[in-house]
């Protein structure tokens, strides 16, 4: 099923914001920045989306959402930030731009709606984003010269099918059903899930500070979801 009318350019815009620009900036940030710093930049996203949604979608920006967003960011800091973390200007800028790109994509996805089933609209964005990244790769890096190993193929297959295609179908389905600010808070679960996997699979130890951070993040998400039912309006100038 092909896009129709304005959805040709809308799909391309969303594909760049949600896929191409986000992934490119994510990996540019991942190399020079410690994982904890990159996670913190992503933790700013709920506040950015709440602000954009108030301007673009005319959703009320509530004091409870702002407080929950700031509290959730503090919880992420407790989970992932290490004392020896170092900042890199390019990596930091890429992380911030990636957060802004994804936040803009989420808000526009909510504003424009979905004219087709989630699987179809997700496919449009993945194709548009993938082609944009392919052109960028050919201009900047050229074709890869290292041969693919069977392990590489398995890794790419997992990332493509499970980590991207399936995950994005579920993500856009959720965006269609939930408020934009509520959806954004679910991103705070990423470091929580990661640290639990490290504890269960890799046998890593959890510090008391990290446990406190997990409790704070989960509490902030709960408060943000409840705030959709009992909003406390925060008037902005």
ABEGO torsion letter per residue (X at the ends): XBBBEAAAAAAAAAAAAAAAAAAAAAAAAAAABBAAAAAAAAAAAAAAAAAAAAAAAGBBBBAAAAAAAAAAAAAAAAAABBAABBBBAAAAAAAAAAAAAAAAAAAAAAAAEBABBAAAAAAAAAAAAAAAAAAAAAAAAEBBABBBBAAAAAAAAAAAAAAAAAAAAAAAAAAAABBAAAAAAAAAAAAAAAAAAAAAAAGBBBBAAAAAAAAAAAAAAAAAAAAAABBBBBBBX
